[in-house]
Structures are given as structure tokens and as C-alpha cells.
Amino acid sequence: MTNSDRSHASNKGDSRTQAGTRRRGFAGMDPERQRQIASMGGRAAHESGNAHEFTTEEARAAGRKGGEAVSRNREHMAAIGRRGGEASCSGENGSRREGPAKPQAAAGRHNRGTD
């Protein structure tokens, strides 16, 4: 067994990335422990008055600003449009809907071809 094999075999239980480097600090913790720490930080920020909660107007303005920044990138917007067009043409079952949707039968009546 080579040194590389030994190190990979002995590292099954520790927190290593695919590249083999050891994750340290917050990233190396159990996800549940990360949640606990983040929760404590959030509570402390609210208690000290440092936490910011957006009003509806602030959120609207931030969204508008982000949308304007994204829409300046014409290549990105064209790619989004292409993906949307491809998705609407294929539909969920791969068939393309053409024309208006067919009206549904009246409630309680089933058309079994025996009219």
C-alpha cells in the first residue's frame, strides 16, 4: 500500500475535500453544529441592533437594482431567453402544445365512448 493509499484509507472519517486537503474551522464542522453557531450569531445581531431587516420598499429597490445589473449583460440575457424558449417548446412530456387548450368535460360526466 502506498502512502497515498494509506492517507486516503485513513481519512474516511475526517472532513477532507475531493482534492485531499483538510477542511478546517467552520467548513470542517458538522452541518448541524454550523447551524447552531449561525443561529447564535443571528440572535446576537438582533439583540445588539446590528441585524438589518428589509422593508418592502428596500427589498423592491434592491431587486430592481440587481435586475438592472443583470440585464446589462446582453449575452447572459440572450442565454436565459434561449433556455426559456427551449423549455416552453419541449414541455414536461416532450410534446409541443399547439392552439388553445381543449375544454374539459363537465363535472360528473365521463366520456367513455358509449354516447
VEXVO-822908 format. One record per atom (N, C-alpha, C): x negated, y, z; atom name; residue number from 1. Coordinates in steps of 0.2 Angstrom, whole numbers, padded with zeros to 4 digits. Example, Ala and Ser with C-alpha at 12.3 -4.5 7.8 and 13.67 -1.06 7.14 Angstrom:
VEXVO-822908
TIZA      x      y      z  atom  seq
TIZA  -0066  -0028   0039     N    1
TIZA  -0062  -0022   0039    CA    1
TIZA  -0066  -0016   0039     C    1
TIZA  -0064  -0011   0035     N    2
TIZA  -0068  -0005   0036    CA    2
TIZA  -0064   0000   0039     C    2
END
This chain:
VEXVO-822908
TIZA      x      y      z  atom  seq
TIZA  -0004  -0006   0000     N    1
TIZA   0000   0000   0000    CA    1
TIZA  -0005   0006   0000     C    1
TIZA  -0003   0011  -0004     N    2
TIZA  -0007   0017  -0005    CA    2
TIZA  -0005   0022   0000     C    2
TIZA  -0009   0027   0002     N    3
TIZA  -0007   0032   0006    CA    3
TIZA  -0001   0036   0004     C    3
TIZA   0000   0037  -0002     N    4
TIZA   0006   0040  -0004    CA    4
TIZA   0012   0036  -0003     C    4
TIZA   0012   0029  -0004     N    5
TIZA   0017   0024  -0002    CA    5
TIZA   0019   0024   0005     C    5
TIZA   0013   0024   0009     N    6
TIZA   0014   0024   0017    CA    6
TIZA   0018   0031   0019     C    6
TIZA   0016   0036   0016     N    7
TIZA   0019   0043   0018    CA    7
TIZA   0026   0043   0016     C    7
TIZA   0028   0040   0010     N    8
TIZA   0035   0040   0008    CA    8
TIZA   0039   0035   0012     C    8
TIZA   0036   0030   0014     N    9
TIZA   0040   0025   0018    CA    9
TIZA   0041   0027   0025     C    9
TIZA   0036   0031   0028     N   10
TIZA   0037   0033   0035    CA   10
TIZA   0041   0039   0036     C   10
TIZA   0043   0042   0030     N   11
TIZA   0046   0049   0030    CA   11
TIZA   0054   0048   0029     C   11
TIZA   0056   0042   0029     N   12
TIZA   0063   0041   0028    CA   12
TIZA   0068   0045   0033     C   12
TIZA   0066   0045   0039     N   13
TIZA   0070   0048   0044    CA   13
TIZA   0069   0056   0045     C   13
TIZA   0063   0058   0042     N   14
TIZA   0062   0065   0044    CA   14
TIZA   0065   0070   0038     C   14
TIZA   0065   0076   0039     N   15
TIZA   0068   0081   0034    CA   15
TIZA   0063   0083   0029     C   15
TIZA   0062   0079   0023     N   16
TIZA   0057   0081   0018    CA   16
TIZA   0061   0082   0012     C   16
TIZA   0059   0087   0007     N   17
TIZA   0062   0088   0001    CA   17
TIZA   0060   0083  -0004     C   17
TIZA   0062   0083  -0010     N   18
TIZA   0060   0078  -0015    CA   18
TIZA   0053   0079  -0017     C   18
TIZA   0050   0085  -0017     N   19
TIZA   0043   0086  -0018    CA   19
TIZA   0038   0083  -0013     C   19
TIZA   0041   0081  -0007     N   20
TIZA   0037   0079  -0002    CA   20
TIZA   0035   0084   0003     C   20
TIZA   0037   0090   0003     N   21
TIZA   0035   0095   0008    CA   21
TIZA   0040   0095   0013     C   21
TIZA   0037   0096   0019     N   22
TIZA   0041   0095   0025    CA   22
TIZA   0045   0102   0026     C   22
TIZA   0052   0101   0027     N   23
TIZA   0056   0107   0028    CA   23
TIZA   0055   0109   0036     C   23
TIZA   0054   0115   0037     N   24
TIZA   0053   0117   0044    CA   24
TIZA   0058   0122   0046     C   24
TIZA   0059   0123   0052     N   25
TIZA   0063   0128   0055    CA   25
TIZA   0070   0127   0054     C   25
TIZA   0074   0132   0052     N   26
TIZA   0081   0132   0051    CA   26
TIZA   0083   0127   0046     C   26
TIZA   0079   0126   0040     N   27
TIZA   0081   0122   0035    CA   27
TIZA   0080   0115   0037     C   27
TIZA   0076   0113   0041     N   28
TIZA   0074   0106   0043    CA   28
TIZA   0079   0104   0049     C   28
TIZA   0084   0108   0051     N   29
TIZA   0088   0106   0056    CA   29
TIZA   0094   0102   0053     C   29
TIZA   0097   0099   0058     N   30
TIZA   0104   0095   0056    CA   30
TIZA   0109   0100   0054     C   30
TIZA   0113   0099   0049     N   31
TIZA   0118   0104   0047    CA   31
TIZA   0123   0106   0052     C   31
TIZA   0124   0102   0057     N   32
TIZA   0129   0104   0062    CA   32
TIZA   0125   0109   0067     C   32
TIZA   0119   0108   0068     N   33
TIZA   0115   0112   0073    CA   33
TIZA   0115   0119   0069     C   33
TIZA   0114   0119   0063     N   34
TIZA   0113   0125   0059    CA   34
TIZA   0120   0129   0060     C   34
TIZA   0126   0126   0059     N   35
TIZA   0132   0129   0060    CA   35
TIZA   0133   0132   0067     C   35
TIZA   0131   0128   0072     N   36
TIZA   0131   0131   0079    CA   36
TIZA   0127   0137   0080     C   36
TIZA   0121   0137   0077     N   37
TIZA   0117   0143   0078    CA   37
TIZA   0120   0149   0074     C   37
TIZA   0122   0148   0068     N   38
TIZA   0125   0153   0064    CA   38
TIZA   0131   0156   0067     C   38
TIZA   0135   0152   0070     N   39
TIZA   0141   0154   0074    CA   39
TIZA   0140   0158   0080     C   39
TIZA   0134   0156   0083     N   40
TIZA   0132   0161   0089    CA   40
TIZA   0130   0167   0087     C   40
TIZA   0126   0168   0081     N   41
TIZA   0124   0174   0078    CA   41
TIZA   0130   0178   0076     C   41
TIZA   0135   0175   0073     N   42
TIZA   0141   0179   0071    CA   42
TIZA   0145   0182   0077     C   42
TIZA   0145   0178   0082     N   43
TIZA   0149   0180   0088    CA   43
TIZA   0145   0186   0091     C   43
TIZA   0138   0186   0092     N   44
TIZA   0134   0191   0095    CA   44
TIZA   0135   0197   0090     C   44
TIZA   0135   0197   0084     N   45
TIZA   0135   0203   0080    CA   45
TIZA   0142   0206   0081     C   45
TIZA   0147   0202   0081     N   46
TIZA   0154   0206   0083    CA   46
TIZA   0154   0209   0089     C   46
TIZA   0151   0206   0094     N   47
TIZA   0151   0209   0101    CA   47
TIZA   0147   0215   0102     C   47
TIZA   0142   0215   0098     N   48
TIZA   0137   0221   0098    CA   48
TIZA   0140   0227   0093     C   48
TIZA   0145   0225   0089     N   49
TIZA   0147   0230   0084    CA   49
TIZA   0143   0231   0078     C   49
TIZA   0139   0226   0077     N   50
TIZA   0135   0226   0071    CA   50
TIZA   0138   0222   0065     C   50
TIZA   0143   0219   0066     N   51
TIZA   0146   0215   0061    CA   51
TIZA   0151   0220   0057     C   51
TIZA   0151   0219   0050     N   52
TIZA   0155   0223   0046    CA   52
TIZA   0160   0219   0043     C   52
TIZA   0166   0221   0044     N   53
TIZA   0172   0218   0041    CA   53
TIZA   0175   0223   0035     C   53
TIZA   0175   0221   0029     N   54
TIZA   0178   0225   0024    CA   54
TIZA   0185   0226   0024     C   54
TIZA   0187   0232   0023     N   55
TIZA   0194   0234   0022    CA   55
TIZA   0196   0232   0015     C   55
TIZA   0202   0232   0013     N   56
TIZA   0204   0230   0007    CA   56
TIZA   0201   0235   0001     C   56
TIZA   0201   0241   0003     N   57
TIZA   0198   0246  -0002    CA   57
TIZA   0191   0245  -0003     C   57
TIZA   0187   0244   0002     N   58
TIZA   0180   0242   0002    CA   58
TIZA   0179   0236  -0002     C   58
TIZA   0183   0231  -0001     N   59
TIZA   0182   0224  -0005    CA   59
TIZA   0183   0226  -0012     C   59
TIZA   0189   0229  -0014     N   60
TIZA   0191   0231  -0021    CA   60
TIZA   0185   0235  -0024     C   60
TIZA   0182   0240  -0021     N   61
TIZA   0177   0243  -0024    CA   61
TIZA   0170   0239  -0025     C   61
TIZA   0169   0235  -0020     N   62
TIZA   0163   0230  -0021    CA   62
TIZA   0164   0225  -0027     C   62
TIZA   0170   0223  -0028     N   63
TIZA   0172   0218  -0033    CA   63
TIZA   0171   0222  -0040     C   63
TIZA   0174   0228  -0040     N   64
TIZA   0174   0232  -0046    CA   64
TIZA   0166   0233  -0048     C   64
TIZA   0162   0235  -0043     N   65
TIZA   0155   0236  -0044    CA   65
TIZA   0152   0230  -0047     C   65
TIZA   0153   0224  -0044     N   66
TIZA   0150   0218  -0046    CA   66
TIZA   0152   0216  -0053     C   66
TIZA   0159   0217  -0055     N   67
TIZA   0161   0216  -0061    CA   67
TIZA   0158   0220  -0067     C   67
TIZA   0157   0227  -0065     N   68
TIZA   0154   0231  -0070    CA   68
TIZA   0147   0229  -0071     C   68
TIZA   0143   0227  -0066     N   69
TIZA   0136   0225  -0067    CA   69
TIZA   0136   0219  -0071     C   69
TIZA   0140   0214  -0070     N   70
TIZA   0140   0208  -0074    CA   70
TIZA   0142   0209  -0081     C   70
TIZA   0147   0213  -0082     N   71
TIZA   0150   0214  -0089    CA   71
TIZA   0145   0218  -0093     C   71
TIZA   0139   0221  -0090     N   72
TIZA   0134   0225  -0094    CA   72
TIZA   0130   0220  -0098     C   72
TIZA   0130   0214  -0096     N   73
TIZA   0126   0208  -0099    CA   73
TIZA   0130   0205  -0104     C   73
TIZA   0130   0208  -0111     N   74
TIZA   0134   0205  -0116    CA   74
TIZA   0133   0198  -0118     C   74
TIZA   0127   0195  -0117     N   75
TIZA   0126   0188  -0118    CA   75
TIZA   0129   0184  -0113     C   75
TIZA   0129   0186  -0107     N   76
TIZA   0132   0182  -0102    CA   76
TIZA   0140   0182  -0103     C   76
TIZA   0143   0188  -0105     N   77
TIZA   0150   0188  -0106    CA   77
TIZA   0152   0184  -0112     C   77
TIZA   0148   0184  -0117     N   78
TIZA   0150   0180  -0123    CA   78
TIZA   0150   0173  -0121     C   78
TIZA   0145   0171  -0117     N   79
TIZA   0145   0164  -0115    CA   79
TIZA   0151   0162  -0111     C   79
TIZA   0153   0166  -0106     N   80
TIZA   0159   0165  -0102    CA   80
TIZA   0165   0164  -0107     C   80
TIZA   0166   0169  -0112     N   81
TIZA   0171   0168  -0117    CA   81
TIZA   0171   0162  -0120     C   81
TIZA   0165   0160  -0123     N   82
TIZA   0165   0153  -0126    CA   82
TIZA   0167   0147  -0122     C   82
TIZA   0165   0147  -0116     N   83
TIZA   0167   0142  -0111    CA   83
TIZA   0174   0142  -0110     C   83
TIZA   0177   0148  -0109     N   84
TIZA   0184   0148  -0108    CA   84
TIZA   0188   0146  -0114     C   84
TIZA   0186   0148  -0120     N   85
TIZA   0189   0145  -0127    CA   85
TIZA   0188   0138  -0128     C   85
TIZA   0183   0135  -0126     N   86
TIZA   0182   0128  -0127    CA   86
TIZA   0186   0124  -0122     C   86
TIZA   0187   0127  -0116     N   87
TIZA   0191   0124  -0111    CA   87
TIZA   0199   0124  -0113     C   87
TIZA   0201   0130  -0115     N   88
TIZA   0208   0130  -0117    CA   88
TIZA   0210   0126  -0123     C   88
TIZA   0205   0125  -0128     N   89
TIZA   0206   0121  -0134    CA   89
TIZA   0207   0113  -0132     C   89
TIZA   0203   0111  -0127     N   90
TIZA   0202   0104  -0126    CA   90
TIZA   0208   0102  -0121     C   90
TIZA   0210   0106  -0116     N   91
TIZA   0215   0105  -0111    CA   91
TIZA   0212   0099  -0107     C   91
TIZA   0217   0097  -0102     N   92
TIZA   0214   0092  -0097    CA   92
TIZA   0214   0085  -0100     C   92
TIZA   0218   0084  -0105     N   93
TIZA   0218   0077  -0108    CA   93
TIZA   0215   0077  -0114     C   93
TIZA   0212   0082  -0116     N   94
TIZA   0209   0082  -0123    CA   94
TIZA   0213   0084  -0129     C   94
TIZA   0219   0085  -0128     N   95
TIZA   0224   0086  -0133    CA   95
TIZA   0225   0094  -0134     C   95
TIZA   0226   0096  -0140     N   96
TIZA   0227   0104  -0140    CA   96
TIZA   0235   0105  -0141     C   96
TIZA   0237   0110  -0137     N   97
TIZA   0244   0111  -0137    CA   97
TIZA   0245   0116  -0142     C   97
TIZA   0250   0115  -0146     N   98
TIZA   0252   0120  -0152    CA   98
TIZA   0259   0122  -0151     C   98
TIZA   0261   0128  -0152     N   99
TIZA   0268   0130  -0152    CA   99
TIZA   0270   0131  -0145     C   99
TIZA   0276   0133  -0144     N  100
TIZA   0279   0133  -0137    CA  100
TIZA   0280   0127  -0134     C  100
TIZA   0280   0127  -0127     N  101
TIZA   0281   0120  -0124    CA  101
TIZA   0288   0118  -0125     C  101
TIZA   0289   0111  -0125     N  102
TIZA   0296   0108  -0126    CA  102
TIZA   0300   0109  -0120     C  102
TIZA   0307   0111  -0121     N  103
TIZA   0311   0112  -0115    CA  103
TIZA   0312   0105  -0111     C  103
TIZA   0312   0105  -0105     N  104
TIZA   0313   0099  -0101    CA  104
TIZA   0321   0097  -0101     C  104
TIZA   0322   0091  -0100     N  105
TIZA   0329   0088  -0099    CA  105
TIZA   0332   0091  -0093     C  105
TIZA   0339   0092  -0093     N  106
TIZA   0342   0094  -0087    CA  106
TIZA   0341   0090  -0081     C  106
TIZA   0341   0093  -0076     N  107
TIZA   0340   0089  -0069    CA  107
TIZA   0346   0083  -0069     C  107
TIZA   0343   0077  -0067     N  108
TIZA   0348   0072  -0066    CA  108
TIZA   0350   0068  -0072     C  108
TIZA   0348   0070  -0078     N  109
TIZA   0349   0067  -0084    CA  109
TIZA   0342   0064  -0087     C  109
TIZA   0343   0058  -0088     N  110
TIZA   0337   0054  -0091    CA  110
TIZA   0338   0052  -0098     C  110
TIZA   0334   0054  -0103     N  111
TIZA   0335   0051  -0110    CA  111
TIZA   0331   0045  -0110     C  111
TIZA   0335   0039  -0111     N  112
TIZA   0332   0033  -0111    CA  112
TIZA   0333   0030  -0119     C  112
TIZA   0335   0034  -0123     N  113
TIZA   0336   0032  -0130    CA  113
TIZA   0343   0028  -0131     C  113
TIZA   0347   0029  -0126     N  114
TIZA   0353   0025  -0127    CA  114
TIZA   0359   0029  -0128     C  114
TIZA   0358   0036  -0130     N  115
TIZA   0364   0040  -0131    CA  115
TIZA   0368   0038  -0136     C  115
END
